[in-house]
Amino acid sequence: MISINNLTFNIGARALYDEANWHIKPGEKIGLIGANGTGKTTLLRLIVGDYTPSSGSISKAKDLKIGYLNQDLLSYQSDKSIVRVAMEAFARQNQLHTEIEEILEKLETEYSDELITRLTDRQQEFEQLDGYNIEYRAHEILAGLGFSEEDQKRQLNTFSGGWRMRVMLAKILLQQPDILLLDEPTNHLDLPSIKWLETYLGNFEGAVVIVSHDRWFLDRVIKKTVESRKGKLTPYAGNYTFYLEEKGIRETIQRGEFKNQQAKIKQEERLIERFRAKASKAKMAQSRIKMLEKMDRVDDVDDDNPEVNFSFRFTKQSGRHVVNIEHLNKSYPGVPILHQADGIIEKGDKIALIGANGRGKSTLLKIIAGTETFDGKVEAGHNVTMTFFSQHQLEALTLENTILEELQSFAPTYSETNLRSLLGSFLFTGDDVFKKIKVLSGGEKSRVALAKALTADANFLILDEPTNHLDIQSVNILIQALQQYEGTFIIVSHDRYFLDNIANRIWFIEEQKIKDYPGTYQEYEVWNSKRVIPKPAPIPVKQEEKAKKEEPRPVMQNAAQQLKKLNDELSRTEREVETLEKQVKEIETELADEQVYSEPARLTAANKRYQEAKAALDLAQQRWEELAAGIMEIEEK
């Protein structure tokens, strides 16, 4: 499918790849991993042809269709509804649809055999390309990615960046490429959408190459791992967990070989020193020197998983109750978030606040931090000192400061050594710490802001998506740091591996209340999978837009009630399917009538009614299948 042979790619004097090799086969599910700066995104761009190799080659199968999702797609703008943007994936079908409409319009005023022949040809091709179902497929993919029916009618430009990225993902998936190249696809997805994408990619018949820092996502999707490191591409025949285990074994062997070789080298060097001064042994010494020069040296193992050598400090211990929430109400015009919600955060709690986007997670963090208005009572306890990290904290950075100066001004009690150690954990090594804030990328500023938050003299941390822009190594560093933190924190994140390793309580917002699960994320997942939960439509809207949305529907109180409701709807849908099937057959009979066929106006009207009835039938049949699956799921519990 794709063959990378002796690939070399230079950036300035640095070889990002040096005679690297890799072969991607049809149907493979591959995770492309490696530390930031090792060239993962660059390699994807080389594959799609955005960049040209310095030497070597990238060979692709003829007519290979590549779907490439990258962060640059966030800049795409359109006034079209998102379902129409997604349907841009069907270029040929859209062209045929336009041509069919134009021919039908012409037939109203000028009838000819040539136009009828062209119409027939276009309609046959349109049907062969499944043109009558493209809108349904677009709706299906968008619904899986969290868009309600109302949302799908809204213009793309009214959505925030994360939601626009979902539309671009839907557009790529609808193209049904032979291979998907996905660069951090979970960055802008909430947990329900990540799970949906896992299922979709698991059933996807083409090949998939994923760059991601989400370990759980990789483990559930990929069957093979390729590591980008030191200019080479090293394959491992398993998912991310297998890679870690296999790499550990390889490193143990390599470490043993290195030690053995070093011992041999030292022994040879001692013999050379002993015999070099003796004339009778000089020849032997020279022979051994040449042998050492020709020896293939085994490299020592680099430590890719450094441990945290930075400790949190806070001068005050908080009281037992850190935050008390009572009768909390919060809403935007037409968008209820919280109603009479209660909750309590106690000393030592490590809380993960999870759920779908638009449910109010970030809003709740802002309320707790005191940066958002609300009705009700939210009180910090005795001696509580808090710090709040969010992506908006980037605006508080001083642009003229260097990275090191920014941390020194915020945390003067820390030594330069400690601060540089912390910055190293967040990928700022060596002279990087002397870069000015103003020259940093958005991701780099985010890492500076996170490092800054961790130096605060705070016994209560509020962190909103702290793992964004971090690679897997840096996420591990943050996990270690939070595990040794003796204070209290509440965190919003969609990285399940991260949450499972740092949280001892799970909060989620449901029915406008704060719900609490006392356990780890993995335990919560097991518990949550066994209960019947309400599924209100998502609200993917910029907060500042405050768009008017429908009130959530009343939630069924138990499984029996929900089962009755589903059965009633199933019966209605069955009747609807029968009616639509009858309509489609009647119109097909009408279209076959020579009288209709020879009258342009009647043919146009009949054809339009046929397309509408066929699309409605497809949607009704799909709804019937969804309802039947839902009924079976409840009955099996």
N, C-alpha and C positions, 0 to 999 in steps of 0.2 A: 504493500500500500504506500508506505513512505520509507525511503532508505536514506539515512544520513551517513555519509562516508568521508572519513578523515576531515571532518569539519573544523576549520580554524576561523575564528572571528576576532579581530583585533579592535580594541577601543583605545586609540592613541598607541602608546607603547605597550599596553597591557593586552595579553591574549586571554580573552574571556573564555574561549574554547580553543583547545589545542589538539588537533587531529582526533576529535571525538567521533564516536560511531554509535549508531542506534537504528534499529529496524522496527517499525510499527506495523503490526499485522492486522488484517481485518477483524473487527469484533473485540479487539483487546481493550480492557479498561485499565488505564495506566495513571498512576499518580507521579507527577514530576515534582520532586522535592529538592530542598537545598536551602542554605542560609540566604538571606537577602544579599543581593550583589553577586550571586553566582551565575546569573544569566538565564533564569528560568523564563521570564517574560520575553527576553531577547530571543531565546530559542523559538518560542512560539511565533514571534514576528519573522524570524528567518524562514520558518516552515511555510507561512502564508505568503512570503515574498515581499514583505515590507522592507526587509534588510537583505543585503547581498553578502554571502560568505567571503572572507578574505581569501580562502582557498578551500579545496574539498568540494563536495557536492551534496545537494538534497534532491533526490529523485522521487517523483510522485506518479502514481498510477494515472493513466489517461482518463480524462473526464472525472477526476476525483472532486467531489463536492466537499468543501471544508466550511464548517461553521465555527467562527471565531468570536468568542465573547471576551472583550477587554474593557478596562475602565474608561477608555476614551469615548465609548459609546454614550457616556453620561452627557456629553455635549450635544447630542442629537436633539433637534428641536422640531416640532410640528404642531400645526393647529388642528390636525385630524384627530378624531377619536382614537383611543388606544386600540380598539378592535380593528380599525382601518389601518393603523400603523402596523399592527401585527400581520394583517393580511397582505402587506406589501411583500411578504415572503413568497407569495404565489404570483410571481411576475407574469408567467405565461397565461395562467388562468385569468388574471386581471385584464391582460391584453385581449384575450378572447372574449371576455365578458363585455368589454368596451366595444369591440368589433360587432358582436351580436346585437347590442343595443343600437348601434349605428345602422346596421342593415335593416333591423326591424323598423327603425324610424324612416328609412328610405322607402321601405315597402309600403308605407302608408300613402305615399304620393306617386311612386313609380314602381310598378310591378314588372319583374322580368325573370326568366328562367335562370339567368346568370346569378342574380341576387339570391334566388331560392337555393341554388347549388352551393353558393358561398355560405349561406346561412346553415345549410345542412352540414357542410364540412366543419364549420366552426363549432356547431352544437355537438357534433360527434366527438371532436377532439376535447371540447370542454368537459363532456361527460366522461371520457376516457381518463382525463386528468382529475376526476372526482371533483369537478368544479362546483357542483351543487352542495358539496359538504365543507367547502373551505371555511365558510363563516362559522359553521358549527365547530370545526376543529380549532379555529382561533378562540372562540368562546371557551372551549374545553381547557385549552392550555392556560389561558388567562385566569380562569376560575381556579385551576390548580395552583397558580402562583399567587392567589389571594385576592383577586379582583371580583367584586360583586357585579351583578348585571348592570346596576346603575353606574358603577365606576367605569365600566367598559364603554359607556357612552360619552365619557368626559374627554376633553382634549388632552393630549400628551403633555402640553406645556403647563397644565395646571397641577401636575404632580411634582413631588420633590425628586431629587436625584436618585435615591434608592429605588423608588417605584418606577422611574423611567428605565432604570437598568433592568427591572423585571420584564418590562415590555420588550426591550431589546432581546432579552433571553427568550421570550416567547416567540419572537420573530425568527430567531435562529433555529429554535426547535421545530418550528413549522416548516422550515426549508428541508427537513429530513436529510441532513447531510450524511455523507459516508463516514465522516469523522468530526467530532466536536473537540475544539480546543477551548478550554474554559479557564480563564485567568481569575482566580479568587471569586468563583461564582456565588459563594455564600456570604460575601461581604455585606450585601444589602438585603439579605433575606431574613425573615423571622423564622422561629422554630418550625411552625406548621409548614411553611413554604420549603424549608430545607428538607424536611422529611418527605414532602411531595417530590422534590427534585431527586432525592435518593431513589425513590421508587421508580420514577421516570427513567433515570439513567440505568438502573438495574435492568429494565425491560428494553432499553434502546439497543437495536440490533447492530448499529455501527460501532466504530471504535471511538474511544473517549480518552483524551489526555487532560488531566486536571492539575492545575497549580492551586494549592490551597494550604492554609495554616490550620484548618479544622480537622483534627485527627479523627474524630468520630465519623465525620462525613467521608473521609478517605477510606477508613476501614470498612464502611458499609457499601462503598461503590467500586473501589478498584480491586483488581486481581493481580496487579503487577506494579512494582515501584521502580522508578528510575531516579537515581540520585545525581544531581549536578554538583560536582565538587572538583576544585583544582583543575578546571578546564576539561574534565572528562565526564562521561555519562556511564554510570554503573548500574546495571539492571539487577533487580531482586525479584524472585518468582513468587511474590505474595503481596498482601496488603501492607499497610503502614506498620502494624504491630509485628507482622512477620519480618519486615525490613529491620526493625529495631533488634529483634532477636538474632536474625541472621548476621547483621552487621556486628553485633556484640561477639558472636562466635568468630567471625573473620578477624576482628580486632584482637581478640585473645590470641589467635594463631599468629597474627602479624607481630604482636608485642613479644611473643615468645621467640619468634625468628629474629627479631631485632636484638633482643638481649643476648641470644646465642651468638649472633654475628659480632656484636660488640665485644663479647668475651673473647672470641677468636681473634678479632683485630688487636685487642690489647695484648694477647699472648704473642702474636706475631711481632708487634712493635717492641715488646721486651726482648725477644730473640734478636731482632735487627739491631737494637741498641747494644746488646751483649757482644754480637759478632762483628759489628761494623769496624771496631778499632783493631781487630786482628786481621793481619794480611792474609792468613791462610783461610779465613772465613768470609772475606770481603765479597767474594763472588756469590756465596750463598745469601749474604745479606742483600745484595743488589737484586738477586732473583726474587727474594721475598717482598722487597719494596715494589717491584713491578707487578707481582701477584696482587698485592693490596690495591694498587692503582687500577687494575683491571676488574676488581671485584664488583659485582652488582650489589650496590648497597640497598639494604632494606630500611625503609623509612620508619621512624617511630610513629606510634599512633597519636594523632592530634586529638586533644580533648574538645569534642564538639558540644559537650554538655557541661559547661562550667557551673560551679555551685555559687550560690549567692554569698558574697562576703560583705554584705551591707546589712546593717541592723537598723530597724525602725527605732525612733526615740519619741517618747512623749512624756512631758514632765508631770502631768496630772493623771490620776486614775479617775475614771468616771464613776458615778454612782451605779446602782443596780439597774435602774430604768434609764435607758439612753434616750429613747423617743417614745412618747405616748400620743397616739392618734385616736381621737374620739369624734364621732358624728361628722366625718369629713365629707364635704360636698364640693364637687368640681365639675364644671361643664363648659363647653364652648357653645355658641349659638347653634342649636339643633343637634349638638353632639354631647350626650351625657357621658361622663367619664367615671365619676365616683358619687355614690349617694349613701349618706349615713354610714360611711365606712369606718371601721375601727381596726386598730392594730397596735402592737407594742413591740419595741425592739429592746432587748435586754443586753446587759454587759456580756461580751463574749460571743454574741450571735454573729454568725457568718451567713448572711442572707443573700440568696440568688433570687432576683425578681424577674420572672420569665413570662412569656406569652407572646401572642401575635402582635405585630406592629399596629399602632392605632388604638391600643387598648388602654393607654395612659401610663405606661411604665416610666418613661422619661418625665412625664408630668408629675408623677408621684415623687420621684427623686428630687425634682425642683422644689416641690412643696416642702419636703423634709429639709432641704437645704435652705429654705427661706427665700427662694428667688422667684416664687410663683404665688399669685394671689389665690385665695380659697375661702370657703366658709367652713366653720367648725373649729376644732381644737387640735393643734399639733405643737407639742411642747417638748423641748429638749430637757433632759434630766440634769442632775447635779454634776458640776464639773465637766460637762461634755464639751469637748473642743472638736470641731469637725472641719474637714476639707472636702471640696466637691470637684470631681474631675468630669468634664464632658468635652465633646468636640468644640463647644463654644469657648472653652478656656484658651484656645489658641489666640483669640483676640486680645487676651490679657498679657501676652508675651511682649517684652520690650524689644523692638526690631533691631535697635542699634547694639544690643548686648551680644556678646558671644554666648555660646551654649553654656560654657562653664560660668561665666559672669551671671547669667540668668539664675542659675541654681545657687551661686554664692550669695547673691543679693537676697534671695528668698530664705536660704537656710545658712546664716552666717556661723552657726555653731558647728557645722560639719567641716572636717578637714578637706583640703583639695584631693587628697588620696581617696577618701571615702566617696566624694562626689564623682570623681573620675571612674571609680569602680562601678558605681551605680550607672553612670552614663554608658560605660562599656557594655553593661547588661542590655542596654537599649540601643546597641549597634553604633555608638559613637566612640570610636577608639582612636588612640594616637592624637594627631593634630586635628581630628574632626571636632574636638571640643572647643577649638578656637574659631570655628565658623560663626559668622554672624547669623542671628535669627532670621534676618530679612532675606537671606539667600537660600533658606531651607525650603524643601517641598512641603506640601500639606501633611504628608505622612510623617516626615521628620519633625515638623512642629508638634504634631500629636504626641510623638514619643517624648519630646522635651517636656511638654505639659504634663504627661503622666509621671515622668521622673520627678518633676517639680512637686507634684501632688504627694508623692511618696516621701518627700523630705519634710513635709509639714509637721509641726508639733501638734499632731491630732490623734485623739484616741477613738475617733469615729470617722471612717472613710465612706464617702458616697461616690461610687465609680460608675459612669455610664459608658458602656462599650469600650472598656480599656484595652481589649485585645485587637481592635482595629489597627491595621498597618503594622502589626507585629508578626514576625515569622515564628515558626514552631519553637525554635530555641529560645526566643525572647518570651514567648508565652510560658515556657517552662520556668524561666527565670522569675517571671511575675508570680507564677504558682508558688514557687519556693518562698518568695518574699512574703506573700500573703499567708502562707502556712505558718510562718514564724512570727507573724504580726500578732501581738497580744491584745490588741484593742478589738473594736467592733466594726463591722462593715456591712453595707448593702450594695449589691452590684447588679447591673443589667448587662447581660451578654447573651449572644446566641451560640457561643462556643461551648458545646456540651461537655467536652473533655475538661476544659478549664473549670466549668461550674462544678463538675463532679469531684474535682480535686480540691476545691476551696470552700464549698458551702456545707453548712450543717442544718440549714433550714431553707425551705422553698416558699416564696410568696408568689401568688398569681392573682390577677384581677379577673373576677368572674361575676356577672350579674351586678356590676358596679360596686362590688365589695372586695375587700382585701382578704383573700383566702390564704391559709397557712398550712404547710405540710412539714412536720418536724422530722427531717431526715435528709439524706444526700439526694443529689439529682437522679442518680440511677434508681434509687428506691422510689422516688417520686414517679419516674417513668413507668415502673411496674405497677404501682398503685393506680396511676392515671389511666393506664391501658385497660383497666378492669371496670371502669365506671362509665356511666352514660352522662355525657357532658353537653351543655348547650353549645351550638355552633353559630353564633351571630355573624352577619356579614362583616368583613374587615372594612376599615375606614382609612384607605391610603391617601391621606390628604395633608397638605402642608398645614401646620398648626395655625400659621398666620392667615391662611385663607378662611378658616372657620366656616367651611362649606356646610350647607344645611344637608343633613342626612336623615334617613328614616329612623324612627324610634325602633329599638330592638324588639323583636317579637317576644311574647311571653314564652318562658321556658317550660317544657313539659315537666311535671313534678316527679314522674316515675316511668319505668320502662313500659308498663302496661298502657299508660296513656299515650306514650310516644308510639307504641306499636299500633294502637288503634288509629292514631292520626295518619301514620304511614300507610296502613291498609286502606283507609278511606281515600287517600290521595292516589294510591295505586289503582283503585277501581275507577276513579275519575279519569286517570291517565289512559287506562285500557280503553275506555269508551272514546276518548279523544283520538287514540291511535286508530281505532276501527273507523271512525268518521273520516279521518284524514286519508286512510288507505282507500276508502271508497271514492273520495274526491280525486285522488291521484289517478285511479283507474278510469274514472269518468273523463277526466281531462285528456288522458292518453288516448282514449277512444275518439274524443273530439279532434285531437291533433291528427289522427289517422284518417279522418274524414276528408275526402278529396275536395268537397265544397269549401270547408274551412281552409284547407291548404292553399286553395287558389284565391282566397280573399285576404289581402295583406292586413287589413285592419283587424279582422277576426283572428287571424293567425298570431298577430302581435299580442292581442289581449289574452288569447288562450295560452300562449307561451309564457307570458308573465304570471298568469294564475298557476301554471304548472310549476314554475320555479319556486313560487311562494309556498305552495302546498307541499312540495317535496322537501323543502328546507324545514317547514313546520313539522312534517312527519318524522324527519330525522331527529329533531330536537325532542319530540314526544317519546320516541322509542328509546332515546338515550336516558330521558328522565325515568321511564319505566324501569330500565335496567338498574339505575341508581337506587330507586325506591325498593326494588326487589332485593338488592344486595344489602340495603340498610335493614330490611325486615329480617333477613336471614342472620345478619350479625347479632341483632337483639335476641332472636329466638335461640341462638346457640349459647348465649350467656346463662 
